[in-house]
Structures are given as C-alpha cells and as structure tokens.
Amino acid sequence: MAVLKAEKRTDMRGSGTRKVRNAGFVPGVLYGNKVESTPVSVESVDFLKTIREVGRNGLFSLQVKGGKKHQVMVQEVQTDPLKDSFVHIDFFEVDMKSEMDADVPVRLEGEAPGVKEGGVLAQLKHEISVKCLPADIPEEVVVDVSELNIGDGITVADIKASISVDVSSEDEETIVTVQPPTVEPDPEEEEAENVTADQVEATEERKDENKDGRVE
C-alpha cells in the first residue's frame, strides 16, 4: 500500500497556514470514526504522486510524524484554479470492515454513431454513488457509448449490472445521451414570422387603394 508522509500542524493562524503552503506543503485534516480530528500537512508533490498511483478513491497509508500509520482515503480536495494548486485536503480514516458511501467518477468510452450524424454527446452525470467496503470501491465506472444514436441515452439502470458493488444512484438517472443537432434558424424565415398582423393588414389596404385608383 502506498505511504504518504504527514506532519502535525500546531499553528492554526492564517499566517501559519500561509507558511505551510509557501514551504510546498498542503494543509489538511485527518479524521474518522475512531480517530480524533488532527490538523496535518503533506508535501504537495508527494500527495499528487500518491493520488496518481492509487486513484481518486484509492486507499493509502498516511504516516503522521511521531505517530502511527492510518489507512485513509481522500474525502475532499480544495484547489485554487488560478494557481493550479492544492488548498486543503480532508483525509478520512476508513474502517476496512465497514461499508461506506463513495462517489465513483464516470468515464465515457467509444464513439457514438449519433455524433457522426450531427448529434451532440451530452454527459449529464459524472459520478455514480456506491456503497461497499473501502477496499472494493471502483476507481472508475466505464460507460460505452458506441451504440448510441441520436435520441438514445444510457441510464444508471442500464449499467448497474456491470458494477460489482451496490449502486446508490437512482436507476432512472441519465448518465449520457445524444441530443439532436441544433438547427440554426433561417434569417428570412425568422423575419417572415416576425411580420405582425398590422403589417399584413396595412399591405392589404395599400393593394385595395391601388386597385380603386387604377384607370381601366
């Protein structure tokens, strides 16, 4: 199992947190049902390497300096999109013998025929909720879209049998669909539709006037 080293944080002031980040570390907290909430910090680069190795829902050991190892998973990661950096991490110590809820990312696979016909592939659900033992949490759920035509879709019920753990998401929730192509309105038709009844009546009146004043 991958091991990530951590240090306890004692300075909870804003200046202390900034000092941690400036040193290349990410502040975080370790908590769980059987462990007291503990402020920690981990090296940003080491954390990124660990997540790449075990996956977003993967388990790894958090070795707290001066303490023991904790089997954890990342519960939440806060990031700064402007600086492309980690801001804060929640490490949840898991009970390997108890089931837990988790959100598993969805990855689409294949090329939908409907897209080749001009349709638009729309992914409406990016995570599937499951409940299982920590060691059984899937890294991802792969959804094959290679048979989707325009108007077709895939729901949670359609892929439920392919997932080896209990799925908590509702069966009727749509994961992905191929929507019809967007048709741009014809400017001339749009202008014609905008002609009001008054304009039509005025045109008819002018026709009548021309007729009445016509020399035979």
N, C-alpha and C positions, 0 to 999 in steps of 0.2 A: 504493500500500500504506500502511496506517495506520502511524503512527510513535508509539511510546511512549518518553518520555524517562526515563532512569535515571541514578542516581549510584552510584559505588562506595562500599561500606561498608568502613571500616577498623577500627572499634571493634566487636569481636565479643562483648564482655561483655554480660551481661544488662541492665545499666544503659544501655548504648549502644543496644541493641535497643529498649528501652522509650522512649528518647529519640526514636528514629526514628518509632515509632508515635504518640507524643504530638504529633509535628510534622505528622501527617496523611499519613505515608508508610507503605508496607508493605515489610518486609524480604523479600529473596528471594535467589535464586542463579541465575546464568547458567552453563549448562554445555552440553557437546556433544562429539561425536567429534573435532572439530578445534579446540576452544577450551578453554582452561584454566578450571576452575571458579572463578567470580568472584562474591563476595558483592555484591549490589546492593540498591537500594531505589527504589521508584517511588511517585508520588503515588497515593493510594487512589482519588480521584475520577477521575483520568485513566485509571487501569487499568480501572475499571468502564466508562467511556465506550468504551474500546478493545474490551473484550470484547463489549459490546452492538453494536458496529459490525461486528466480524469474526466473532463467534460463538465458542462454546467451543473448537472445534477449528480456528479460523481462524489464518491466518498474519499476522504483522505485524513491523515493524522495531523492534528495541529499540536506541535510540540512547543508548549509555553516554557520559556526560560525559567529555570528554578522550580518548575512544576512537572506535571505528568503529561502524557500524550492524551489527546481527546479525539475520538473518531467523530468527524464533523462533515457537514456539507454546507455549501453557501446558501443561506436563506435569502439574502438580498444584497445587491451591489449598487451603490450610488456612484454615478460618474459625472464628470464635468465634460459636456460635449464640446465646449470651446477649447479646452486644454487637452482633450482626449486623454483624460487621466482618471484614476480611481479616487473617489472622495471618502467613502466609508464602506465597510464590509460587515455583514452580520454572519457570524459562524454559529451554526446550530449543532450542538452535540446530540447525536442520534442514539436511540436505543435500538440495537441491532435485532432485538426480538419483538419489537412492537411495530405495527403497521403505521404508516404516516401518509399524509396527503402531499402530493407534489405535482407541479406543472411541467409537462414534458414538451419541448419545442417540436413543431411540425416542420418537416422538410418535404417539399414537393419534388417529384421525380418524373421524368418523361416529358414528352411534348404532346400537347393536346391537339387533335385534328381540328377542333373548332377554332383554334388560334390561327391555323393556316388558312382558314376560310374567312378570316377577318374578325373573329370574336376576340373578346378581351378576357384573359385569365385573371380572376379576382380571388385572392386568398382572404377569406373572411375570419378565419380562426387560426392563430399562430401557435397556440398551445393546447394540449389535451391534459385534463386533470385526471390523475390516477391515485389509487390508494393501494399500498403494498409495503413489504418490508424494505428498509433502506437499501439493502444490497440488490434488490430486484428492480429498482427504478430504472426504466429505459433511458438511454442517453438521448434518443430522439424517436419520433414516430414518422416513418416514411410513407407518404401518400402518392400513389401512382396516378398520374393524370393522363396517361397515354391513350385512354379510350373516351375522353370527354369531347363531345360535340357541342355546338352552340346550344345553350339552354340546359345542358347537363350539369350536374353537381354531385358532390360527394359529401355525405353527412357522417357524423360520428358513428351512427349505426352501421354504415357501410364498411367501416374499417375496424370495428370493435373486435371482431373475431381474430384479427391479425395481431392484436396486442396481448401479450402474455400475462398481463396483470389486470386487476379490476379498474374499469374506467368510470370516473365520476361524472364526466361531462354528459349533458343531456343528449339522447340519441338523435333528436331532430335538429340539432345544431349543424349548420352547414359549414364545412371546412373550406371548400373551394368550389367555384363554379365558373363556367364560361359564359360570359354575358354577350348578348348580340352587339354587333358593331354600332357605333354611334354614327347616325346619318346626319350630315350637315344639311341644314335647310337651304333650298334653292332661293336665292335673294329675290328673284322675280315672283316666285310663288308666294313668298312671305309678304312681299309688297302688295300682291293682289289680295291676300287675305286681310290685309290691314285697311282696305278700302271700306269706308263706312257707308251705312245706308243713306246718309245725307248726300254723300258724294255721288252715289248711284242715282238718287232722285234728281240732283242738280243736272246730271248728264242727260237724263231723260227729258227734263224741261227744256234744255237747250235744243234738243232734237226736235221737240214739238214746235218751238218758236221758229226754227229754220224752215220747218215744213209749212207753217202757216204763212210765212213771208215769201214763199217761193213763187215765182212767176211762171204760170203754165204757158 
